[in-house]
Structures are given as C-alpha cells and as structure tokens.
Amino acid sequence: MRLSRFQVEHLLATAMRTVRLLGSVVPRNALEERARILAALKAGRIAMPRWTYARHSHTTVQRALEHAGEHLMRLDHEAHPIAQLYAARARELAIEAAIASAAGTSAVRTLGRARFGTVSPKATRLARSWIAESCEAKRPSRERTINSDAPEAGSLLTRMREEVSRQHLAFAVVVEPSLSALAATGERAIFVASGRRVTANDVERTVMHEVLAHAIPRARAMRERLAIFEIGTARGIDHQEGLALVFEERRGFLTPRRKRALAARHLAVLAMDDGANFCDVTRALVENFGLLPEQAILVSERAFRGSDGSSGGLGRERIYMESYVQMRDYLAQHPQGEDILTRGQVAIDAVAVLNRFRTL
C-alpha cells in the first residue's frame, strides 16, 4: 500500500507522542530505590536495584513504523532526500518502540546499542582526559546550594519558569521526583528534578541547556513549513545534546566539575557495555573517579535505565561526549549550519538537505 506524505507524517508524529522512550524506561519506584541504595552504600554495602516498570506493548506502532520505513526506501534507489529522512526516522522510532515495550528485560541492552550506537575512540579519549584533569573538582564545592524545586528566587524551578516566560515559550515547567537528570525537556513541558541540592552555576547552566538547546528549537520547529523539523531527523535528538554542550562551552559552563560528571557518565556506559552490573559501576565511580555516593548512584541509574541492573540498560549517556565531539568539529568547519540545527531536532547529516528544501 502506497503511503502519502500526510500519512507518514501523521504516523511519525503519533509514534513520538505514544512511545515516549525516556518515560518508558524510568522505573516507577526510582525515588524509593535511589534512597534504599544510597543508605546501603553509606553503610558500606552495595545494593542491586529492584526497579519496576510500567511496561506497555507498542507492537502495532512498531510494525507500522517498520512498514513505513521499508515503503519509503522501496520507492526507488534514488528516493527523494526528504523521503529518506522520513524513512530513517521511522526506523529509529521503531527501535524506540521496541525498547519501550521491553522495559525491564535483558532485551533493552541490545536494543539500546541498536538505537544509540557505539562510542568512538576520540570521545573516549576525551572522557578519560576530562576525568584525569578534574582532580580539583573532587573537593566538595563551597558554593551555596539550594533545593532544585524550592519555591524561592534562585532555585532551578523558579529560574526555569522565569526563563520560559521571558522567552514566551508555550512550555509548562513541572517538578518530576523520579528524574535522575536535573532537568529534561519533553514535547510541551520541561521537567525539573525535586530535592536536589544545586549551586547557582548548576541552575544557570541547566536553564540555558534546556531552554536554548531544547525548548527553543522545538518551538521554532512548529513554525517551519517542513514537518520533519518538528518530527525530528534520525539522530537529531542525539546531536541536539552535543549542540547543548557546545553552548555550555561557549558560556563557560564546562567547568572541571561538569566535565567530570559528563566523563563519568560516558565511562559508566563503557563499563556497562563490557559486562559490569549496576553495583560494579557504582563502586568504580566512587573508588576510581571520586564521585560522591549520591552522584555515583545517579550516574549508574542513568546508564542502566530500562534494565534490572544486572544486565545492560539503555546506555543513552554514550551520546553526550560522542555528539559533543561531532558537533564541535562540524561547527568549526560549517558555522552556518547552526541556523538549521537550532530549528528543530536535527542531526548533522540532515543539515544540507534541510537547508536546501526549506527554502524552496
């Protein structure tokens, strides 16, 4: 059956709203398990997580996406470039649907690798150098801290709401206790973690990261003529994280402490890929890299999302250092590409195509 462009766009948009990959791999009991594991670690023990997931089957959506991807690429060997972008995005969303359906099972490890790929030696070398260079960041910060969701001036929640209002963005800012990250941007909401002690630098960096690199491009995408900007290209979400880190670097937010956190997440996924379990990774983060127990647990939690902690998890953290290296190198040679990259969830290899067709 031949699919019209409208049908493909509708399918992809529906899949994005239905599957919600990251939401599907967050344990229902994340907050309780985080507290239990931390108590055990402080007592000199390492506890394996006992995560539970609200798993839903997305088989129907997955099959429809696979069919759409195959159909678009079957048209001819020289398919229209925009059709190729839709096909690649359909295949990517099909993998995400499979991951969401498999939350809590060992299948997430293999599917996560299929979705987020592997890391390059260049990114890993950079991660190791950042860890080695950040010895000073091991010392506890003496900066004043505030609860991330405190209802007062200067908190992450307050500053995020102020900036969203200042930019006239149609995004709600919502507290989400289960977040392992400080914040995350969804389709029409920015989620802020609760009860986390953050410095003023953490607050301003996170606000900039989520608003400038994620929320504003999503808002701009809605005004584009081509729906692919709003739907996103394959690897667009990944490369957007790399762009966010480039923005952090430009504004002086890639401090030794921030670099160590990013590098630790990268190296945690490498260890997980090599067969280490949640306990192994958490212990190594504390003993080898000097992370505080609270930090180590959050890093491991991010790496093992979607798993039971014994087998590998989603491993999405591999995209940060990898995409940062790619984005930094790309923009050094093609600074004009930033205009397209900030108009939606766009990958580097889609810039030339979108730049050509958005002006026709």
C-alpha positions, 0 to 999 in steps of 0.5 A, a space after each residue: 500500500 502506497 503511503 502519502 506524505 500526510 500519512 507518514 507524517 501523521 504516523 511519525 508524529 503519533 509514534 513520538 507522542 505514544 512511545 515516549 522512550 525516556 518515560 518508558 524506561 524510568 522505573 516507577 519506584 526510582 525515588 524509593 530505590 535511589 534512597 534504599 541504595 544510597 543508605 546501603 552504600 553509606 553503610 558500606 554495602 552495595 545494593 542491586 536495584 529492584 526497579 519496576 516498570 510500567 511496561 506497555 506493548 507498542 507492537 502495532 506502532 512498531 510494525 507500522 513504523 517498520 512498514 513505513 520505513 521499508 515503503 519509503 526506501 522501496 520507492 526507488 534507489 534514488 528516493 527523494 532526500 526528504 523521503 529518506 529522512 522520513 524513512 530513517 526516522 521511522 526506523 529509529 522510532 521503531 527501535 524506540 518502540 521496541 525498547 519501550 515495550 521491553 522495559 525491564 528485560 535483558 532485551 533493552 541492552 541490545 536494543 539500546 546499542 541498536 538505537 544509540 550506537 557505539 562510542 568512538 575512540 576520540 570521545 573516549 579519549 576525551 572522557 578519560 582526559 576530562 576525568 584525569 584533569 578534574 582532580 580539583 573538582 573532587 573537593 566538595 564545592 563551597 558554593 551555596 546550594 539550594 533545593 532544585 524545586 524550592 519555591 524561592 528566587 534562585 532555585 532551578 524551578 523558579 529560574 526555569 519558569 522565569 526563563 520560559 516566560 521571558 522567552 514566551 515559550 508555550 512550555 509548562 515547567 513541572 517538578 518530576 521526583 523520579 528524574 535522575 537528570 536535573 532537568 529534561 525537556 519533553 514535547 510541551 513541558 520541561 521537567 525539573 528534578 525535586 530535592 536536589 541540592 544545586 549551586 547557582 552555576 548548576 541552575 544557570 547552566 541547566 536553564 540555558 541547556 534546556 531552554 536554548 538547546 531544547 525548548 527553543 528549537 522545538 518551538 521554532 520547529 512548529 513554525 517551519 513549513 517542513 514537518 520533519 523539523 518538528 518530527 525530528 531527523 534520525 539522530 537529531 535528538 542525539 546531536 541536539 545534546 552535543 549542540 547543548 554542550 557546545 553552548 555550555 562551552 561557549 558560556 563557560 559552563 564546562 567547568 572541571 566539575 561538569 566535565 567530570 560528571 559528563 566523563 563519568 557518565 560516558 565511562 559508566 556506559 563503557 563499563 556497562 557495555 563490557 559486562 559490569 552490573 549496576 553495583 560494579 559501576 557504582 563502586 568504580 565511580 566512587 573508588 576510581 573517579 571520586 564521585 560522591 555516593 549520591 552522584 555515583 548512584 545517579 550516574 549508574 541509574 542513568 546508564 542502566 535505565 530500562 534494565 534490572 541492573 544486572 544486565 545492560 540498560 539503555 546506555 543513552 549517556 554514550 551520546 553526550 561526549 560522542 555528539 559533543 565531539 561531532 558537533 564541535 568539529 562540524 561547527 568549526 568547519 560549517 558555522 552556518 549550519 547552526 541556523 538549521 540545527 537550532 530549528 528543530 531536532 536535527 542531526 548533522 547529516 540532515 543539515 544540507 538537505 534541510 537547508 536546501 528544501 526549506 527554502 524552496 
